[in-house]
Amino acid sequence: MRRGSIAVRITALCLLVAGVVAIVGGLISARLVVSTAREVTRQTLSDQADVVASQLADSRIGLRRVVDVLSGQGVAVVQVRPNGNVVGTDATAERATRQAGITNLTGPVHTTVEVGGRTLLVELRPVEDRGAIGLVRETETAKNTGRKLIGNIAVALGIGLLVAAVAGLILARLLSRPLRRTAGVAASMSHGRRDLRAPVDGPREVADVATSVNELADALQRSEARQRDFLLSVSHELRTPLTAVKGFAESLADGVVTGDAVPAAGRTIGAEADRLDRLVSDLLDLARLGADDFRLDVVPVDLAALVADTATVWETRCAAAGVRFSVEAVSGPVWVNADPRRLRQVIDGLAENALRVTPTGRPMVLALAVGQGAAVIQVRDGGPGLAPEEYPVAFERGVLNARYSGRRPVGTGIGLALVHGLVVRMGGSIDAGPAPEGGAAFSFRLPGIQRLVADDGNGADRR
């Protein structure tokens, strides 16, 4: 179902509010005015009765004159003479005064009576030596006033709704204009445009939406720029071993490489193929890392033994590169629940990154420590290190490659991103910082350790 636009909703809301206010206010006002009109009519009739009673008390003024004056105002006059006869110009008025008690009147009476379905206001006054006088007036006059008022309110309601509709449309257009522009920018972004920005104007909430869209566009622009740089670096890394494989394969096929040089060419092809395989595997792992089906074979792992096995390999590689390699590890096994293959992949990734930037004769350290319920594995190097602002972004894909490509030996940027993802998936944490050896230190922590410490020879003490 298609939702209504914000302009339609604002207009409808303005109409609804205006209508409710007008109706409620009109009903209350009508009730008050009708009630007030009736009171005013009653008070006027009462004042007229007082005047008539005082005038009739003067024998020089006859009843006929009074009747002529009041009948023109819609008021009927009834008189009770001293002999008890009731004289009036209207039979209904006579009945009303009788019901009000004009025949046995002892003092002023202010009342309302029902006669033949009509509501009548009755004012009775005793007249000295002239009996009594009664004025009768129908409340229809007050009703007519109320009807007129309700009609006026209805007209005001219509005008109010018209004004509310116009105001709502204007307000809706003013409010929705920046939103429409922002929506247009977002639609263009979905089609690949990154150079557009939404105008930050209008109410605060609308401006916040535009600001958020602009920030999203900036973030997408930066992210896509990093992705392009990353793809360029990966393409370069893939092309290098492919060029070597292709060149040696063509040399073998053309007979350029023969005799004793064939085994060396085969080994070079195999090494470059292994390099390609590792790079492709890292790319696949990095792509699959966020998927739910990424598999981890979690088992108890002795980190001390794993570090020792890893150190054997990297000691040889460091010696071949002229780098001084050393190990700092606690005594005794250190058990954690983790995937041993992925742990080895993490350590190898950090070590390869460290060896790449460590100059000949400088140190590289692989360390294992235990503290605060976690095992900490650290790879430190004596290379050039990083700038302080680069440590927090060191694990973002391709960032360091983009900054140092052509200035120092760098990889594709896949390794550190993959290491970070693997550590996090195993429930650990990883960070980077300066190393005491002068370069960078990459440390990752794995919680929930169980360290086994040998006792004095009478058995093993587990804690």
N, C-alpha and C positions, 0 to 999 in steps of 0.2 A: 504494500500500500504506500502510495506516495505521500510524503509528509508535506504539510502546508509550509509556505515560506515564512520567514521571520516577519516580513512586512505585513502579511495577512494576519498573523497571530497578534502582532502589536496593535493593529487596527481593531481587530475583534476585541482585544482586551480593553482598549480605550472605550469602545462602544459599550461593552458590558459594564465597565465601571461607571461610565456616565449614565447609562440607563438605570442601574441599581441606585445610584445616588439620587437621580431625579425622581424615581418612583418612590423610594423611601421618604425622601424629603417632601415630595408632593402629598403623599398619604398623611404624613404627620402634619403638614401645613394645612391640608384640607380639613382634617379633624379639628385642629385648633381654631381655624377660621370659622368653621360652621358652629363650633361651640361658642366662640366669641360673638359671632353674629346673633345667635340666639340670646345670649346674655344681654347684648346691647339692645336687642328688640324688647326683651323683658324689662330692662331698666327704663327704656323709653316709654313703654306702656305704663309702667309704674309711675313715672313722672307725670304722664298725661292724666292718669287717674287722680293723682294728688291735685293737679291743677283743676280738673273738672269738678272734683268734690268741693274745692274751695270756691269755685265760681258758682256752683249750684247753691252753696250756702248763702249767697247773696241773692235775695229774692228778685232782684231786678233783672237777672239773666235767666232766660228761659232755656229749657232742654233742647228745643228745636234748633237753636243756633249752635249749640254744642254738637248735636248730631250731624248737622250739615258740615261742620268743620272736620270732624273725625272720620266721617264716612269717606271723605276724599282721601284719607290716609289708610284706608283698609281696616278701620277700627269700628266695631259695632258697639252701640251704647244700649245698656239695659238699666232701667230704673225701677226701684221698688218704692212705691208711694207709701205715705204713712198709714193708709188704710189697708196695706198688704197687697195691693194690685201690682202685678209685674207688667211693665210697659217696655217694649223693645221694638227695634226695627228689623230684627232678624230672629226667626224661630230657633235656629241652631244656637245663636248667642244666648237666647233665653234659657234653653236647656243647659247650656254650659254653666251659666251663672247659678241656676238652681242646683246643679250638681256641686258647685263650689260653695253653696250655702248662703246665697244672697238673702234668702227670706228670713233667716235668723242670724243676721250678721251682727257681731259685737265689736269688731275691729278690722283693721286692714287685712286683706287676704291676697297672697301671691301664690298662684297655683297653675297647674297644667292639667287639662281634662281631655278625654277622648270622647268624641261625639260623632257617630256615623263614620268611623274610620279616619276622622280628621283630628289632628292634634291642635288644641287651642290653648292660647295663653290667656289667663283670666286674672284681672285685677279688680278687687272689690273694695269699696270704701263707704263707710257710713257717712250720711250727710245730715247735719243737725236740722231738725224740723222738716226735712225733705225726704226721709227714708234712707235709701241707699242707692248707690250707683255702681254699675259694673261695666268694665271695658273688656272687650273680647277681640283677640287678634289671632289669626291662624299662623302657625309656625312656618308655613310655606314660604313666607318671605325670606326667612333664614335659610331654608332649603335652596331657594333660588340663588341666594348669595353663594352657598356652597357649590352649587352646580356651575355657576359662572367661574368660581375659583378653580374647580377641577378642570373646566375647559381651558382656562388660562394655563394651568399646570401642564395639561396635555400639549398645548402649543409650545410651552417652554421646553418640555421633554423632547419634542421633535426637533426644535432648534438646537438643544443641547446635544442630541445624538448626531445631528448634521455637523456641528462644530467639532464634536469628538472624532467623527469619521475623518474630517479634513485634517485635524491635528494629528490623529493617529497615522494617516498616510504620510504626512510630512515627517513626523518623528520616525516612522518606520524606514522611510527612504534615507534619512540622515544616518540612522543607526546601521542600516544594512549595506549602505554604500561601501564603507571600508571593508566590511565582511565579504561583499561580492568581489572587491578587488583582491582581497587576500585569497579567496577561493580560486580566482583566476590565476594568481601566481602559483598556488598549490597544484592546480591542474597542469599548468605549463611545466612545473617541476616533475610531475609524473610522466611527462613526455620527453624528459631529458634536459630541459632548460635549467641551468644553474646560475645564470647571470641576472635573473629577475629578483626583485625584493618588494615586499608588500609595504605600502605606506603606513607608517606608525602614527595614526591619528584616530579621532573619535573618542568614545568613552574609554575609561581605563581598561575594562575587561576586553574590549575589542582591540585596543592597542596592544594588550598582552598577547592576544592571539597572533597579531601581525608580527610582534617581536619573536614569538616562538617559531613561527614559520620561517622568518629570516634566519634565526639561529640554526634551524634545521637545514636550511639551504646552505649555510656556511659549513655546517658539519658534513653534509653530503659532498660538498665541493672538496673539502679537505680529504675526506675519506676516499673519494674517487681519485683524487690526485695521488694519494698514497698507493691505491690499488694499481694505478697506471705505472707508477715507479716500481712497485713490487713486481708487476708482470714483466716490465722491461728487464729488471735484474734477474728474475727467474729465467726469462728467455735467454739472457746472456749466459747464465750458468748452465742451462741445458745445451746451448749451442757449443760451448767450449768442449765438453767431452764428446759430443756428437761429431764435431769437426775432427777430433783426434781419431775416433773410431773409424769414421769415413775415410780419413786419409790413409791410415794404416791398412784398412781393408782394400782400398784401391791399389796401394803399393803391393800388397800380397797378390791381388788378382792380376796385376800387370807384370808381375815378376820382378819388380824393382827391388823388393826385399827377398833375399834368397839365402840359402845356406845357414850359417850360424846366427844370422840376424832374425830369422823367423821366430824362434822362441821368445826373444825379447819383444818383438812386435805383438805376438800373441798375448804376452803378459800385459803390455800396455793397453791393448784392446780390452782385456779382461778387467784391468783396474778402472779404466774409464767407464766400462759397462757397470761395474759395481758402484761407481760414483753416481752414474745416472740412476741406478736402481735406488740408492739411498735417497737421492733428491726427490724422485717420484714418490717413494714411500712416505717421505716426510710431508710432501704436498697432500697425499691422500689422507694421512693421519690428521693433518691440520684441518682438512675439509670435513672429516668425519667426527672431529673432536666434540662438536656441539650436538651431535645426533644422539638420540636415546639408545640406539643399538650399538654404540661404541663399547667394545667389550674390554673389561678389565678382569684378569684372573687373580683375584686377591687371595693370597695365602700368607702364612707367617714367613717373614724374610729376616735373615740375620744380616743387618746392615754392615756389621764389622767384616763378615766374610765377603759380602758383595763389594765393599770398598777395597778390600785386599786384592780380590780378583781383578777389579778394574784398574787398580794401581799397577799391576804387573804389565798390563797392555800399554798403559800410558807412560810408564817409565821408559819402555823401549822406544816409543814414538818420540818422547821428549829428548832422549839421548841422541836419536837420529837427527833431530832439529837443533841440537846444541843448547837445549833449555834444561836448567837444573830443576829436577822434579823431586818433590818430597811429600810424605804422608804424615798427617797428624790424626791419630785415632785413639779412642779409649780402649782400655784393655777389657777383654771379655766380650761375649756376644751381646748384641743389641737387637732385639726382635721387634718388628712392627708388622702390621697387617697391610700388605701392599702387593702390587703386581711386580714381580722381580724383573720381568723383561722390560717393562716400562720404566722402572727405576734405573736400570742399566742404560736405557735410552736417554733418560734425563741427564745422568752423570756424564755419559759420552758426549752429549750435545754441549754441555757446559765446558767440558774439558777441550773439545775441539774448538770451541769459540775462543777459549783462553789461549790455546797453543797458537792459533792463527795470528794473534796480535802480540805475542810475547817475543821480544827480540832474542837473538842468540846470547847466551850467557846469563839471561835473567831468570828468576825463579818462577815456578808454578807449583801450587800447593793444593792437595786434595785432603780435606779435613773432615772428621766425624766427631761430633760432640753430643753430650746429653745434658739437658737442663730444662727445668720447669715442665716436666711431663712430656717432652718432645725430643725427638732426635733431629739434629741439625747437620746437614751435609753441606760443605762449602767448597767452592772452587775459586782460588785466588790466583792472580797472575801479576807479573811485574811489567806489564805493558804500559801503554800511554794512559790508560784509564778513560774515564768519561767526564764531561763537564757536570757540575752538580745538578743542573736542570735536566740532564739526560737520563739520570738513573731512574726517575719515576716512569719514563716512557720507554725504557730499554726493551721491554717485552712486547711492545706494540709492533705488529708485523711491518717490516720494511723501514721503520723509522731510522734506525742506525745506519742501514745501508744507504738511505737517501742522503744522510748527513755526511758520511765518511767515504762514500764511493769515490775512488780516484785519489784519496788522500792517505789511506792506510788499508791493509788487508781486511776486507769485510766479506761476509757471506751474503746470502740472499735475503736474510732477515726471517727466514722460515724457522731456523733452529730455536731461537730464544722464544718465539711465539709458541712453538710446539711444546717446548719445555714448560712454559708457564701453564698451558692448558692441561698437560699431563699431571703436573703437581696438584693443580686445583681439583681435577677429577678424582685424584686419590685422597682428597680430603686435607691436603697440606696447603702451605703458603710459600711464596718465594719472593725475594726482593734482591735489590742490587745496591751496592754502595762502594765507597773507596776501600782499597785493600792496604794493609800495612806494607806490602811488598812494593807499593807504588802504583799498581794498576787498579783493576776492578775486582770486587768480590761478589760472587753470586751465591746466595744461601737459600736453601729450601728446608722447611720444617715438616716433619711428619709426626702427628700426635699419637698418643696411646702406646707408648713404648713399654716393653717388658725386658729389662736388662738382667742377664744372668752373670753373677759374680762368683768366681771360685772361692771356696772357703779355705780352711787351714789344712785340708787333706782328709778330713773325716767325712766328706760328702760335698754336695753342691747346695748352695743356698740360693733360692730363687726369690727375687724381690722386684 
